[in-house]
Amino acid sequence: MLDQPYYLLRSKTTGQYLVARPFLPGRHPEEPTDPYLLLFVADFDALSYLNTHAGEFASQFAIEQGDRRQIKAISARWGYKGVGIVNDPLVPQVDFIALNQS
């Protein structure tokens, strides 16, 4: 699934990547969970996501392209639990996948 290139959103000011924290059944919705790096299948999907859900902040993000090796390195460096692949940026529909960091 990670053989194709994906697109990531990165803050121009802090350098941090846009992440999601999935809801886990049985836990309080505001209880923090491990972050997952958000990935988009196309650059225009990343722009659509930003414009739909955070239009006022869109200019503060840059789009980066990453392959499997780069995504694994980013996840290890920032301590992400895995990735969240955004299938529909307007809804949004996200598939969360835990990564093996070893």
C-alpha positions in Angstrom: 0.0 0.0 0.0 2.9 2.4 0.6 4.6 1.5 -2.7 3.2 4.6 -4.5 4.2 8.2 -3.7 2.1 10.0 -1.2 1.7 13.7 -0.3 2.1 15.1 3.2 1.3 18.5 4.7 4.0 20.3 6.6 3.8 23.5 8.6 5.9 26.2 7.1 6.6 27.8 10.5 7.2 24.8 12.8 8.2 22.1 10.3 5.7 19.7 11.9 3.6 17.4 9.8 -0.2 17.3 9.9 -1.3 14.3 11.9 -4.6 12.7 13.0 -5.4 10.9 16.3 -8.0 8.2 15.7 -10.9 7.7 18.1 -10.6 4.4 20.0 -13.7 2.8 21.3 -14.0 2.6 25.0 -12.0 5.8 25.5 -13.1 9.3 26.2 -13.2 11.2 22.9 -10.9 13.9 24.3 -8.4 11.5 25.7 -5.2 11.8 23.6 -4.1 8.9 21.4 -0.9 8.3 19.5 -0.6 10.5 16.4 -0.7 9.1 12.8 0.9 10.9 9.9 -1.7 12.0 7.4 -1.0 10.9 3.8 -2.8 12.0 0.6 -2.9 10.1 -2.7 -2.6 13.3 -4.7 -1.4 16.9 -4.1 -4.8 18.3 -5.0 -6.4 16.0 -2.3 -4.1 17.6 0.3 -5.2 21.1 -0.9 -8.8 20.1 -0.9 -8.5 18.8 2.7 -6.9 22.0 3.8 -9.3 24.3 2.0 -12.3 22.3 3.3 -11.4 21.9 6.9 -8.9 24.6 7.7 -9.0 27.2 4.9 -7.8 30.0 7.1 -4.6 28.0 7.7 -4.0 26.7 4.2 -1.2 29.2 3.4 0.7 28.1 6.5 1.3 24.6 5.0 3.5 23.2 2.3 2.9 20.0 0.4 5.7 17.4 0.3 5.9 14.2 -1.7 7.2 11.1 0.1 7.9 7.5 -0.8 7.8 4.5 1.6 11.4 4.9 2.8 10.9 8.6 3.5 7.6 8.1 5.2 9.0 5.4 7.5 12.0 7.7 8.3 9.6 10.6 9.1 7.4 8.4 11.3 10.4 7.1 13.2 12.0 10.5 13.7 8.7 12.2 14.9 7.5 9.1 16.9 4.3 8.6 14.9 2.3 5.3 15.6 1.6 4.9 11.9 -0.1 6.6 8.9 -3.6 7.7 8.1 -4.3 7.5 4.4 -7.0 10.0 3.4 -9.3 8.4 0.9 -11.8 11.2 0.7 -10.6 14.7 1.7 -14.0 16.2 1.8 -15.7 13.8 4.3 -12.8 13.0 5.5 -12.4 9.3 5.2 -9.1 8.0 6.7 -7.7 4.5 6.9 -5.3 4.2 9.8 -2.3 1.8 9.5 0.1 1.1 12.3 3.8 0.9 11.2 6.4 -1.5 12.4 9.2 0.7 13.5 11.9 -2.0 13.8 
